[in-house]
Structure formats: structure tokens, C-alpha cells
Amino acid sequence: MLLPVIMAGGSGTRLWPVSREHYPKQFCTLVGDSTMLQQTVRRLAGLGGPAPLVVCNEEHRFLAAEQLRLDGIENSPIVLEPAGRNTAPAIALAALYATRGEDDPLLLVMPADHLLQDIAAFHAGLKKAEQLAADGRLVTFGIVPKTPETGFGYIRRGAPIGEQGFAVSGFEEKPDLETAKSYLKDGGCYWNSGMFLFRASAYLAALRQYAPAILDACETAMAAAQTDAQFVRPARAAFEACPADSIDYAVMEKTDQAAVVPLDAGWNDIGSWSAIWEAMDKDADGNALSGDVLQVASKNSIVSADKRLVAVVGVEDLVVIETADAVLVARKDAVQHVKRIVDKLKAGKRSEAVNHRKVYRPWGNYDSIDVGDRHQVKRITVKPGAKLSVQKHHHRAEHWVVVRGTAKVLKGAETIMLSENESTYIPLGEIHALENPGKIPLELIEVQSGSYLGEDDIVRLEDRYGRV
């Protein structure tokens, strides 16, 4: 049995302002008309076997579940990392979950934030790798290089293993340009894709041999794991005690069972705005444009407009990314420094590092359309059948006006129904809840007023999504 394991952790800081801490790049639509996670799921079509096992941060659990649901995958297990510990422990959690009974599947490990354009070539490479993995090999996929890239690690191939692939003779760190050129000319080195295929028990055995502290911590965490609907929650304290390490350093560089299957499938790691420019369709002047964009006499630029008209005149090799609350302008050859902007935002405790203006919740979303001294205005959308927590606030009152749909409102001891153009007032300290009993999305305007309007001024008394 082949079990896909999708690694959906990470923050994607180099793709700010679209990718943010609470809405990172794997959940964003960056190339094409679907998110990176959904594209990863869709490339599995035709392989058969079970739905993918997703490993992600607890903060992103509802994003992952909702995007899977939109692709027709209901109640597929999602393993929640209590803390970031890099790829070796994350994959260990997946392997332990996969072998919790008598099963010992082949694990196809894929990052959720990569692009593969030639799915047929990917499936062909996968069939070769399956034969090697069935024989106990730990297989990685090496991307056939097209250019001398200095931003990727490389895998050096060794002796052939039948017609399926090659033994791995070594892993190379990110090279300088001259070394990268020599790798390209030599033909025996591949970009390290971060994709793997191996039997679950083979990976756990390798961890036991080369990184026993990681396996011990993960076994302890999974032994005490709790299951909440489709979410699998390893024990936090045990996992936080786990050493942090990548699968390459912990296992692949040490084992004598590593194999590599070359892959030429239009791979792109979508690690920067220049990488996205390379993957997008372009006009005759080399510009990749999305949204409401006008350009005159501009070349080889990527320009994205989310909320407003963006016009560029006479620019070249630029990145211009507009969102509702931030605009990025950078040279294409300097986009690796975008994460330094994120560092500055975090140092200044600015919300733009963490959230978009529109914030997604398990019940829907809200858009902070105006914020001022002692007031905030939000446009709230509640999915059909969804309900916000029963809660109260110590520092703010709220006024709700229904724009579309029907609202069921708990207000103190009474329950009222509101239709379009009807409103209600929630005094400071009043216990309240909002629910959409209808079949269409509920939309309302919320006006908050008070001395403090932060999201941490919520006292939850009851919540169907398990939040506190």
C-alpha cells in the first residue's frame, strides 16, 4: 500500500506579503487557480490507495481540513505538530501513525509547497522508486538540473541500481556559482527535491540506528496522542523534548540504503517571488501579471494586485505584490531578503507579519475593514451550519448588522433570529454567540467599540471546534 504523506508545515516568509505566519504559502493560491496544498493532493490522482495523511502545525489545522474538504477529501487524518522540529521528527510522527496497527505502507513524502508541472513524468518516476522502496531502500527524488542553481542542495549519484535509479554517493550543500556550473556539466548531480519514498518500518529502523533520540521522543509523543475528530495530537511535552533535525542530516546522509531516482517533471520549489515569476505565464515582454494590473514599457517583472488597481511604467526585473494591507516592491535578484522585512515586522510586533486583513477561522472568516481609536469594523462571513463560540468580552461592546442570510444570535438568556437589514447590540460583558442556521453564507457588519479591541479579549465558554 502506498500512503501519501503531505508535509504542510513551514511559514514561507520569503513570500510575504501573501504568505504569513497564520496563512503560509502552502495554503495560498500562488500559481494557477488552486492552493499549493490542493495541487499537491491533485497530483496523486490515478495512483489509487488511501487519502493522504497531512502533517501540519496545530495553528493551521482548520485551513488544512477545509482545503482537503473542498477537494472532496473528508475526515482524512491530520497529524498536528505541537512544535516545529524540522522534517525528520515530522516524518517520524507520520510513520508511527501509519504503523499503529499491522500495516507497513510505503510512505510517499511530499512537501505541500512545491510545483510539479509534468504529472505523467512524476508518476513514472514514482513507479521506479516503488520497486526500490519495496526492497528496503530509502529513496529520494533528484531533480534533473536545467541551470546552475546556487539556492539548492544537490544529490550526487553513485552506481546504478538496475534500471530504477542509483545509489546515493553523497549530498552536497548549496554551492557557489562555479561549483554549480561544474555540477551541471558533470551530469551526475541532481537538485535535492525534498521528496521521498520508503517503507515506514525502514525509515523508523534508520532513525533507531542514526537518530535514536528523535525516535524515542516521537514514540513517546505518539503513545500518548489524543484524537479529536480527524486531528491526531501527539503529546506536546514529549514532542517538544525532541531534537530538531532534517531527514537529510538525521538519516539520508548516514544510511547506506539511500537511493535516488532522477525526476524531470517541471519541478519548482516556489521558494521566492522570482521562482513564482519563472512558473507563471508571461506576456510578450516577460511580465507575469495577476489581478487588476496595467503595465506600460515594463519587462520581466511580476506584478500582482489583490484589492486595487496596480499600474507599472518603465520598470524591469521588479516584484510588485499588493495585498489589502501591504505592498512589496523588490528587485527580482533581491527577493531572498524579503524574510528580513518579516523579521522587522515581528520585532515591531506588527500584525502584518502574522495575519492578513482577512482572517480565516473554522466557522468562516472576518475582514477588518476599518480600525481606529476605540473602534473597529469587521465584515464577518459565517459558513452554513457553522457557529462561533459562546463567549464574552471584558473591554468591548459589539453591534451586528446582517447584510445577507439569517443569523441565530444567543444574547444573554434569549435567542433571537435576524434577517437582512436587521441588527442587534451586544453590551460589554454580555454572554453571546452567533450561528448561521441557513443554507447560504451569513454576512454581517460588526462594529466594535471599547477601550481594548484585541483578539485576546475573548472568554470562550463553549466552542464546537475545541478552542480555548
Disulfide bonds with the S-S distance in Angstrom:
none
